[in-house]
Amino acid sequence: LQMVDVDDEKYSYVKMIRDAGESCKEVISRLLRFSRRQEGVMHTDIDVRNVLDAGIEMLMKHPDFKKVKVERSYREVSCISGDPVLLQQAFMNMLINSAQALQCDGVIKVGCGYDNTRVTQVVVSIRDNGCGIPEEDIPKVFEPFFSTKNVDDGTGIGLSLAYWIIQDHGGRISVESMVGRGSTFTTYLPVKGKERHE
């Protein structure tokens, strides 16, 4: 990056590579600490909407998102407590899973609000109109290394990692799906100060 002139057309690409490398380094560092359970979840006040937006903006450069339209629908919600880097990775894994299930002109709808029955949980929904998941596979989607995709399309750990990250934040994930109609992943996270009551 230091060798390329700022006005050079290659500068923005080199900077993107550098920034992506630094982001990967940070994510891997957090994931390693998370996997060892040495430090637990970092407790920072988080607006989930900002975490979702950051993840979506990063993914818009991902090849799987060239054919995808992402629609956002957020309501004002309270802060939650946790690690924004790990939460962003969890949501990005779910978004990538949805994008890989889509054909051309596919749509992913990302929603954020409260549970209809209580305001102690922030609810994030990621809904796609993709190929859907066979009923017999739904109980297995969060198992490590389970995948219905081609070998080249993933490792089968994305959703299982998202599951454990959300669980470590005191939350849970549910999935509803129908073959040919699409899938909805719904995440429930306790608002700050309510972690012990959920």
TAURFEN-V229375 format. One record per backbone hydrogen bond with DSSP energy under -0.5 kcal/mol. NH is the residue of the N-H (numbers start at 1). CO is the residue of the C=O. Records with the same first field share a line. If there is no record, write none. Layout:
# TAURFEN-V229375
NH: CO / CO
This chain:
# TAURFEN-V229375
4: 1
8: 5
11: 8
14: 10
15: 11
16: 12
17: 13
18: 14
19: 15
20: 16
21: 17
22: 18
23: 19
24: 20
25: 21
26: 22
27: 23
28: 24
29: 25
30: 26
31: 27
32: 28
33: 29
34: 30
35: 31
36: 32
37: 33 / 34
38: 33
44: 42 / 82
46: 80
48: 46
50: 47
51: 47
52: 48
53: 49
54: 50
55: 51
56: 52
57: 53
58: 54
59: 55
60: 56
61: 58
62: 59
65: 62
66: 63
68: 65
69: 106
70: 68
71: 69 / 108
73: 110
75: 112
80: 46
81: 190
82: 44
84: 82
87: 83
88: 84
89: 85
90: 86
91: 87
92: 88
93: 89
94: 90
95: 91
96: 92
97: 93
98: 94
99: 95
100: 96
101: 97 / 98
102: 99
105: 67
106: 67 / 103
108: 69
109: 127
110: 71 / 108
111: 109 / 125
112: 73
113: 123
115: 118 / 121
118: 115
122: 189
123: 113
124: 122 / 187
125: 111
126: 185
127: 109 / 125
128: 183
129: 107
131: 101
137: 134
138: 134 / 135
140: 137
141: 137 / 138
143: 140
145: 156
146: 143 / 156
153: 150
154: 151
161: 157
162: 158
163: 159
164: 160
165: 161
166: 162
167: 163
168: 164
169: 165 / 166
170: 167
171: 166
172: 188
174: 186
176: 184
178: 182
180: 131
181: 178
182: 178
183: 128
184: 176
185: 126
186: 174 / 184
187: 124
188: 172
189: 122 / 187
191: 120
192: 79
194: 191
197: 194
198: 194 / 195
